[in-house]
Amino acid sequence: MYETERQAEIEEIERELQILRRRYANLDRAGKRMRIMTYLFALGFGGIVIASLLSIDLLGGGIVLIVILPIAFALWIFWRRLEPPQRWIDVACTAWGVGAWGEGPGRTEAMAIEDMVAERMERLARLRGNY
């Protein structure tokens, strides 16, 4: 391979890496926002439960506990049993569990980007002679 072709390919791979890293950073920010909003939602939900327990009689409070706590517990159990354990970035970049870029079920856009970055880094190392 001629030196100019090799240099052009190195520059192209570096541009692709920059784009992929930017995309991954956007997905990471979306995951962080989703995590924060989920925690705020859970705090608000807990506040509503506590307020309802304090504002109604004992029977009403028992009904609230009987209805709301099992639902919250079931959601928590469901989240913990997901295989593989979900990262927030993966949750943020899937649409109802549908994988991205034809990667199939269980694959997310973030995972695909991680694989693409690794492939390009390996190719870049080979082109530069840094096996």
Contact map, one row per residue, 1 for C-alpha under 8 A:
11101100000000000000000000000000000000000000000000000000000000000000000000000000000000000000000000000000000000000000000000000000000
11111100000000000000000000000000000000000000000000000000000000000000000000000000000000000000000000000000000000000000000000000000000
11111110000000000000000000000000000000000000000000000000000000000000000000000000000000000000000000000000000000000000000000000000000
01111111000000000000000000000000000000000000000000000000000000000000000000000000000000000000000000000000000000000000000000000000000
11111111100000000000000000000000000000000000000000000000000000000000000000000000000000000000000000000000000000000000000000000000000
11111111110000000000000000000000000000000000000000000000000000000000000000000000000000000000000000000000000000000000000000000010000
00111111111000000000000000000000000000000000000000000000000000000000000000000000000000000000000000000000000000000000000000000000000
00011111111100000000000000000000000000000000000000000000000000000000000000000000000000000000000000000000000000000000000000000000000
00001111111110000000000000000000000000000000000000000000000000000000000000000000000000000000000000000000000000000000000000000000000
00000111111111000000000000000000000000000000000000000000000000000000000000000000000000000000000000000000000000000000000000010010000
00000011111111100000000000000000000000000000000000000000000000000000000000000000000000000000000000000000000000000000000000000000000
00000001111111110000000000000000000000000000000000000000000000000000000000000000000000000000000000000000000000000000000000000000000
00000000111111111000000000000000000000000000000000000000000000000000000000000000000000000000000000000000000000000000000100010000000
00000000011111111100000000000000000000000000000000000000000000000000000000000000000000000000000000000000000000000000000000010000000
00000000001111111110000000000000000000000000000000000000000000000000000000000000000000000000000000000000000000000000000000000000000
00000000000111111111000000000000000000000000000000000000000000000000000000000000000000000000000000000000000000000000000000000000000
00000000000011111111100000000000000000000000000000000000000000000000000000000000000000000000000000000000000000000000100110000000000
00000000000001111111110000000000000000000000000000000000000000000000000000000000000000000000000000000000000000000000000000000000000
00000000000000111111111000000000000000000000000000000000000000000000000000000000000000000000000000000000000000000000000000000000000
00000000000000011111111100000000000000000000000000000000000000000000000000000000000000000000000000000000000000001001100000000000000
00000000000000001111111110000000000000000000000000000000000000000000000000000000000000000000000000000000000000000000100000000000000
00000000000000000111111111000000000000000000000000000000000000000000000000000000000000000000000000000000000000000000000000000000000
00000000000000000011111111100000000000000000000000000000000000000000000000000000000000000000000000000000000000000000000000000000000
00000000000000000001111111110000000000000000000000000000000000000000000000000000000000000000000000000000000001001000000000000000000
00000000000000000000111111111000000000000000000000000000000000000000000000000000000000000000000000000000000000000000000000000000000
00000000000000000000011111111100000000000000000000000000000000000000000000000000000000000000000000000000000000000000000000000000000
00000000000000000000001111111110000000000000000000000000000000000000000000000000000000001001100000000000000001000000000000000000000
00000000000000000000000111111111000000000000000000000000000000000000000000000000000000011000000000000000000000000000000000000000000
00000000000000000000000011111111100000000000000000000000000000000000000000000000000000000000000000000000000000000000000000000000000
00000000000000000000000001111111110000000000000000000000000000000000000000000000000000001001100000000000000000000000000000000000000
00000000000000000000000000111111111000000000000000000000000000000000000000000000000000011111100000000000000000000000000000000000000
00000000000000000000000000011111111100000000000000000000000000000000000000000000000000011000000000000000000000000000000000000000000
00000000000000000000000000001111111110000000000000000000000000000000000000000000000000000000000000000000000000000000000000000000000
00000000000000000000000000000111111111000000000000000000000000000000000000000000000000010001000000000000000000000000000000000000000
00000000000000000000000000000011111111100000000000000000000000000000000000000000000000010000000000000000000000000000000000000000000
00000000000000000000000000000001111111110000000000000000000000000000000000000000000000000000000000000000000000000000000000000000000
00000000000000000000000000000000111111111000000000000000000000000000000000000000000000000000000000000000000000000000000000000000000
00000000000000000000000000000000011111111100000000000000000000000000000000000000000000000000000000000000000000000000000000000000000
00000000000000000000000000000000001111111110000000000000000000000000000000000000000000000000000000000000000000000000000000000000000
00000000000000000000000000000000000111111111000000000000000000000000000000000000000000000000000000000000000000000000000000000000000
00000000000000000000000000000000000011111111100000000000000000000000000000000000000000000000000000000000000000000000000000000000000
00000000000000000000000000000000000001111111110000000000000000000000000000000000000000000000000000000000000000000000000000000000000
00000000000000000000000000000000000000111111111000000000000000000000000000000000000000000000000000000000000000000000000000000000000
00000000000000000000000000000000000000011111111100000000000000000000000000000000000000000000000000000000000000000000000000000000000
00000000000000000000000000000000000000001111111110000000000000000000000000000000000000000000000000000000000000000000000000000000000
00000000000000000000000000000000000000000111111111000000000000000000000000000000000000000000000000000000000000000000000000000000000
00000000000000000000000000000000000000000011111111100000000000000000000000000000000000000000000000000000000000000000000000000000000
00000000000000000000000000000000000000000001111111110000000000000000000000000000000000000000000000000000000000000000000000000000000
00000000000000000000000000000000000000000000111111111000000000010001000000000000000000000000000000000000000000000000000000000000000
00000000000000000000000000000000000000000000011111111100000000000000000000000000000000000000000000000000000000000000000000000000000
00000000000000000000000000000000000000000000001111111110000000000000000000000000000000000000000000000000000000000000000000000000000
00000000000000000000000000000000000000000000000111111111000010010000000000000000000000000000000000000000000000000000000000000000000
00000000000000000000000000000000000000000000000011111111110110010000000000000000000000000000000000000000000000000000000000000000000
00000000000000000000000000000000000000000000000001111111100010000000000000000000000000000000000000000000000000000000000000000000000
00000000000000000000000000000000000000000000000000111111100000000000000000000000000000000000000000000000000000000000000000000000000
00000000000000000000000000000000000000000000000000011111111110000000000000000000000000000000000000000000000000000000000000000000000
00000000000000000000000000000000000000000000000000001111111110000000000000000000000000000000000000000000000000000000000000000000000
00000000000000000000000000000000000000000000000000001001111111000000000000000000000000000000000000000000000000000000000000000000000
00000000000000000000000000000000000000000000000000000001111111100000000000000000000000000000000000000000000000000000000000000000000
00000000000000000000000000000000000000000000000000001001111111110000000000000000000000000000000000000000000000000000000000000000000
00000000000000000000000000000000000000000000000000011101111111111000000000000000000000000000000000000000000000000000000000000000000
00000000000000000000000000000000000000000000000000000000011111111100000000000000000000000000000000000000000000000000000000000000000
00000000000000000000000000000000000000000000000000000000001111111110000000000000000000000000000000000000000000000000000000000000000
00000000000000000000000000000000000000000000000010011000000111111111100000000000000000000000000000000000000000000000000000000000000
00000000000000000000000000000000000000000000000000000000000011111111110000000000000000000000000000000000000000000000000000000000000
00000000000000000000000000000000000000000000000000000000000001111111110000000000000000000000000000000000000000000000000000000000000
00000000000000000000000000000000000000000000000000000000000000111111111000000000000000000000000000000000000000000000000000000000000
00000000000000000000000000000000000000000000000010000000000000011111111100000000000000000000000000000000000000000000000000000000000
00000000000000000000000000000000000000000000000000000000000000011111111110000000000000000000000000000000000000000000000000000000000
00000000000000000000000000000000000000000000000000000000000000001111111111000000000000000000000000000000000000000000000000000000000
00000000000000000000000000000000000000000000000000000000000000000011111111100000000000000000000000000000000000000000000000000000000
00000000000000000000000000000000000000000000000000000000000000000001111111110000000000000000000000000000000000000000000000000000000
00000000000000000000000000000000000000000000000000000000000000000000111111111000000000000000000000000000000000000000000000000000000
00000000000000000000000000000000000000000000000000000000000000000000011111111100000000000000000000000000000000000000000000000000000
00000000000000000000000000000000000000000000000000000000000000000000001111111110000000000000000000000000000000000000000000000000000
00000000000000000000000000000000000000000000000000000000000000000000000111111111000000000000000000000000000000000000000000000000000
00000000000000000000000000000000000000000000000000000000000000000000000011111111100000000000000000000000000000000000000000000000000
00000000000000000000000000000000000000000000000000000000000000000000000001111111110000000000000000000000000000000000000000000000000
00000000000000000000000000000000000000000000000000000000000000000000000000111111110000000000000000000000000000000000000000000000000
00000000000000000000000000000000000000000000000000000000000000000000000000011111110010000000000000000000000000000000000000000000000
00000000000000000000000000000000000000000000000000000000000000000000000000001111111010000000000000000000000000000000000000000000000
00000000000000000000000000000000000000000000000000000000000000000000000000000111111111000000000000000000000000000000000000000000000
00000000000000000000000000000000000000000000000000000000000000000000000000000000111111000000000000000000000000000000000000000000000
00000000000000000000000000000000000000000000000000000000000000000000000000000000011111000000000000000000000000000000000000000000000
00000000000000000000000000000000000000000000000000000000000000000000000000000001111111100000000000000000000000000000000000000000000
00000000000000000000000000000000000000000000000000000000000000000000000000000000011111110110000000000000000000000000000000000000000
00000000000000000000000000000000000000000000000000000000000000000000000000000000000011111110000000000000000000000000000000000000000
00000000000000000000000000010011011000000000000000000000000000000000000000000000000001111111000000000000000000000000000000000000000
00000000000000000000000000110111000000000000000000000000000000000000000000000000000000111111100000000000000001000000000000000000000
00000000000000000000000000000010000000000000000000000000000000000000000000000000000001111111110000000000000111100000000000000000000
00000000000000000000000000000010000000000000000000000000000000000000000000000000000001111111110010000000000000000000000000000000000
00000000000000000000000000100110010000000000000000000000000000000000000000000000000000011111110000000000000000000000000000000000000
00000000000000000000000000100110000000000000000000000000000000000000000000000000000000001111111000000000000111000000000000000000000
00000000000000000000000000000000000000000000000000000000000000000000000000000000000000000111111111110000000110000000000000000000000
00000000000000000000000000000000000000000000000000000000000000000000000000000000000000000000111111100000000000000000000000000000000
00000000000000000000000000000000000000000000000000000000000000000000000000000000000000000000011111000000000000000000000000000000000
00000000000000000000000000000000000000000000000000000000000000000000000000000000000000000010011111100000110000000000000000000000000
00000000000000000000000000000000000000000000000000000000000000000000000000000000000000000000011111110001110100000000000000000000000
00000000000000000000000000000000000000000000000000000000000000000000000000000000000000000000011011111111111110000000000000000000000
00000000000000000000000000000000000000000000000000000000000000000000000000000000000000000000010001111111001110010000000000000000000
00000000000000000000000000000000000000000000000000000000000000000000000000000000000000000000000000111110000010010000000000000000000
00000000000000000000000000000000000000000000000000000000000000000000000000000000000000000000000000111111000000000000000000000000000
00000000000000000000000000000000000000000000000000000000000000000000000000000000000000000000000000111111101100010000000000000000000
00000000000000000000000000000000000000000000000000000000000000000000000000000000000000000000000001110111111000000000000000000000000
00000000000000000000000000000000000000000000000000000000000000000000000000000000000000000000000011100011111000000000000000000000000
00000000000000000000000000000000000000000000000000000000000000000000000000000000000000000000000011100001111100000000000000000000000
00000000000000000000000000000000000000000000000000000000000000000000000000000000000000000000000000110011111110110000000000000000000
00000000000000000000000000000000000000000000000000000000000000000000000000000000000000000100110001110010011111110000000000000000000
00000000000000000000000000000000000000000000000000000000000000000000000000000000000000000100110000111000001111111000000000000000000
00000000000000000000000100100000000000000000000000000000000000000000000000000000000000001100100000000000000111111100000000000000000
00000000000000000000000000000000000000000000000000000000000000000000000000000000000000000100000000000000001111111110000000000000000
00000000000000000000000000000000000000000000000000000000000000000000000000000000000000000000000000011010001111111111000000000000000
00000000000000000001000100000000000000000000000000000000000000000000000000000000000000000000000000000000000011111111100000000000000
00000000000000000000000000000000000000000000000000000000000000000000000000000000000000000000000000000000000001111111110000000000000
00000000000000000000000000000000000000000000000000000000000000000000000000000000000000000000000000000000000000111111111000000000000
00000000000000000001000000000000000000000000000000000000000000000000000000000000000000000000000000000000000000011111111100000000000
00000000000000001001100000000000000000000000000000000000000000000000000000000000000000000000000000000000000000001111111110000000000
00000000000000000000000000000000000000000000000000000000000000000000000000000000000000000000000000000000000000000111111111000000000
00000000000000000000000000000000000000000000000000000000000000000000000000000000000000000000000000000000000000000011111111100000000
00000000000010001000000000000000000000000000000000000000000000000000000000000000000000000000000000000000000000000001111111110000000
00000000000000001000000000000000000000000000000000000000000000000000000000000000000000000000000000000000000000000000111111111000000
00000000000000000000000000000000000000000000000000000000000000000000000000000000000000000000000000000000000000000000011111111100000
00000000000000000000000000000000000000000000000000000000000000000000000000000000000000000000000000000000000000000000001111111110000
00000000010011000000000000000000000000000000000000000000000000000000000000000000000000000000000000000000000000000000000111111111000
00000000000000000000000000000000000000000000000000000000000000000000000000000000000000000000000000000000000000000000000011111111111
00000000000000000000000000000000000000000000000000000000000000000000000000000000000000000000000000000000000000000000000001111111111
00000100010000000000000000000000000000000000000000000000000000000000000000000000000000000000000000000000000000000000000000111111110
00000000000000000000000000000000000000000000000000000000000000000000000000000000000000000000000000000000000000000000000000011111110
00000000000000000000000000000000000000000000000000000000000000000000000000000000000000000000000000000000000000000000000000001111111
00000000000000000000000000000000000000000000000000000000000000000000000000000000000000000000000000000000000000000000000000001111111
00000000000000000000000000000000000000000000000000000000000000000000000000000000000000000000000000000000000000000000000000001100111
